[in-house]
Amino acid sequence: MNLEGMRVMGIDPGLTRCGLSVVQAGRGRAILPVSVGVVRTPSDKDLTERLLRLSVAAKEWMEDYSPDVVAIERVFERGQVSTVMQTAHVVGVLVLAAAERDIPVYMYTPSEVKKAISGNGRADKKQMTTMITRILGLTEPPKPADAADALALAVCHCWRAPAIVRMDHTGLGLGAKTSGVRGQGKKR
Amino acid sequence: MNLEGMRVMGIDPGLTRCGLSVVQAGRGRAILPVSVGVVRTPSDKDLTERLLRLSVAAKEWMEDYSPDVVAIERVFERGQVSTVMQTAHVVGVLVLAAAERDIPVYMYTPSEVKKAISGNGRADKKQMTTMITRILGLTEPPKPADAADALALAVCHCWRAPAIVRMDHTGLGLGAKTSGVRGQGKKR
């Protein structure tokens, strides 16, 4: 299965800072960086206004870079309740933006991403940034952390996609180009 | 402050069943039912497809009934983790639909709604349905529970809105017609 040329948009969701990235799969495990950035929304604005801004930004990125697939971090009930809920609202808005463009969505947990990138599900931020910088051949480490995390999600999907596609050929129904939200190689 | 004629859309968010309602404030505490329904999305479809369907339905209701304000249930970290997260994704999509139309959004916790409707923050479903049927002068109890909950949210906002508007006049910045998400009479 050759996924060369596949464009993956990686998203590290957040209401205050949302990391967005696009990478393109090259030969074998090679991955080319296309774009990376962080969208911020002011904390003194209402949730409605902030979700609207994030939605507009995500849609612009999808229009500008035409990703074949979106990889987004799965939200867990960790940390402060209100922050987790806000992040989950953001994920809803981002998944909708992809759904409206018929772009399939895959979700990965932070430890799945860390394992895919560094071989260690508990890698720290510094290790992850070092690996991402090396993998993408960047001249300097991506900043802030949300940008590096968004790139890591995209790279994670590039490396896991061949296995997901192979599983699809076994008849598990994991087509790469349907509008699905999946993770851990299982259909959800 | 006269809120007569104000149209409130009440939403009981959920991925499998999402209750939608519209009521109109009458004289004093009188409230007229306008519409109520439940949007269902099939559990065998992907999250992307389901969020898209809910978004389309909510937008249709907003276009059809032109609510002045949306009242939606605040999601808590209760129950099964995955269900809570899915509901939070749905809330994000619904709040976005309102934001795109510049409709202000207010959030209320289940106990705030119960207290407003029945005077008891721990009222059970049967009590709530009885009260809603009586308040709106319905010929029969609204079904299913999600429909009754959606109506209860809308009624709750109608009765709390005058206090919120009064607070706005004290200079707390709680304008009724800005795109805000609020609850418990405090700006968030």
HADDOCK unambig.tbl for C-alpha pairs under 7 A between the chains (distance, minus, plus):
assign (segid A and resid 46 and name CA) (segid B and resid 179 and name CA) 6.82 0.50 0.50
assign (segid A and resid 46 and name CA) (segid B and resid 180 and name CA) 4.99 0.50 0.50
assign (segid A and resid 46 and name CA) (segid B and resid 181 and name CA) 6.02 0.50 0.50
assign (segid A and resid 46 and name CA) (segid B and resid 188 and name CA) 6.77 0.50 0.50
assign (segid A and resid 47 and name CA) (segid B and resid 180 and name CA) 6.67 0.50 0.50
assign (segid A and resid 47 and name CA) (segid B and resid 181 and name CA) 5.91 0.50 0.50
assign (segid A and resid 48 and name CA) (segid B and resid 95 and name CA) 6.04 0.50 0.50
assign (segid A and resid 48 and name CA) (segid B and resid 96 and name CA) 6.34 0.50 0.50
assign (segid A and resid 48 and name CA) (segid B and resid 99 and name CA) 5.24 0.50 0.50
assign (segid A and resid 48 and name CA) (segid B and resid 179 and name CA) 6.00 0.50 0.50
assign (segid A and resid 48 and name CA) (segid B and resid 180 and name CA) 6.05 0.50 0.50
assign (segid A and resid 48 and name CA) (segid B and resid 181 and name CA) 6.45 0.50 0.50
assign (segid A and resid 49 and name CA) (segid B and resid 99 and name CA) 6.52 0.50 0.50
assign (segid A and resid 49 and name CA) (segid B and resid 179 and name CA) 6.61 0.50 0.50
assign (segid A and resid 51 and name CA) (segid B and resid 96 and name CA) 6.21 0.50 0.50
assign (segid A and resid 52 and name CA) (segid B and resid 96 and name CA) 5.92 0.50 0.50
assign (segid A and resid 52 and name CA) (segid B and resid 99 and name CA) 6.25 0.50 0.50
assign (segid A and resid 52 and name CA) (segid B and resid 100 and name CA) 6.81 0.50 0.50
assign (segid A and resid 85 and name CA) (segid B and resid 88 and name CA) 6.20 0.50 0.50
assign (segid A and resid 88 and name CA) (segid B and resid 85 and name CA) 6.21 0.50 0.50
assign (segid A and resid 88 and name CA) (segid B and resid 88 and name CA) 5.43 0.50 0.50
assign (segid A and resid 88 and name CA) (segid B and resid 89 and name CA) 5.33 0.50 0.50
assign (segid A and resid 89 and name CA) (segid B and resid 88 and name CA) 5.33 0.50 0.50
assign (segid A and resid 89 and name CA) (segid B and resid 89 and name CA) 4.80 0.50 0.50
assign (segid A and resid 89 and name CA) (segid B and resid 91 and name CA) 6.12 0.50 0.50
assign (segid A and resid 89 and name CA) (segid B and resid 92 and name CA) 3.85 0.50 0.50
assign (segid A and resid 90 and name CA) (segid B and resid 92 and name CA) 6.08 0.50 0.50
assign (segid A and resid 91 and name CA) (segid B and resid 89 and name CA) 6.11 0.50 0.50
assign (segid A and resid 92 and name CA) (segid B and resid 89 and name CA) 3.84 0.50 0.50
assign (segid A and resid 92 and name CA) (segid B and resid 90 and name CA) 6.07 0.50 0.50
assign (segid A and resid 92 and name CA) (segid B and resid 92 and name CA) 5.22 0.50 0.50
assign (segid A and resid 92 and name CA) (segid B and resid 93 and name CA) 5.59 0.50 0.50
assign (segid A and resid 93 and name CA) (segid B and resid 92 and name CA) 5.59 0.50 0.50
assign (segid A and resid 93 and name CA) (segid B and resid 93 and name CA) 5.18 0.50 0.50
assign (segid A and resid 95 and name CA) (segid B and resid 48 and name CA) 6.04 0.50 0.50
assign (segid A and resid 96 and name CA) (segid B and resid 48 and name CA) 6.33 0.50 0.50
assign (segid A and resid 96 and name CA) (segid B and resid 51 and name CA) 6.20 0.50 0.50
assign (segid A and resid 96 and name CA) (segid B and resid 52 and name CA) 5.91 0.50 0.50
assign (segid A and resid 99 and name CA) (segid B and resid 48 and name CA) 5.23 0.50 0.50
assign (segid A and resid 99 and name CA) (segid B and resid 49 and name CA) 6.50 0.50 0.50
assign (segid A and resid 99 and name CA) (segid B and resid 52 and name CA) 6.24 0.50 0.50
assign (segid A and resid 100 and name CA) (segid B and resid 52 and name CA) 6.80 0.50 0.50
assign (segid A and resid 179 and name CA) (segid B and resid 46 and name CA) 6.81 0.50 0.50
assign (segid A and resid 179 and name CA) (segid B and resid 48 and name CA) 6.05 0.50 0.50
assign (segid A and resid 179 and name CA) (segid B and resid 49 and name CA) 6.65 0.50 0.50
assign (segid A and resid 180 and name CA) (segid B and resid 46 and name CA) 4.97 0.50 0.50
assign (segid A and resid 180 and name CA) (segid B and resid 47 and name CA) 6.67 0.50 0.50
assign (segid A and resid 180 and name CA) (segid B and resid 48 and name CA) 6.06 0.50 0.50
assign (segid A and resid 181 and name CA) (segid B and resid 46 and name CA) 6.02 0.50 0.50
assign (segid A and resid 181 and name CA) (segid B and resid 47 and name CA) 5.92 0.50 0.50
assign (segid A and resid 181 and name CA) (segid B and resid 48 and name CA) 6.48 0.50 0.50
assign (segid A and resid 188 and name CA) (segid B and resid 46 and name CA) 6.79 0.50 0.50
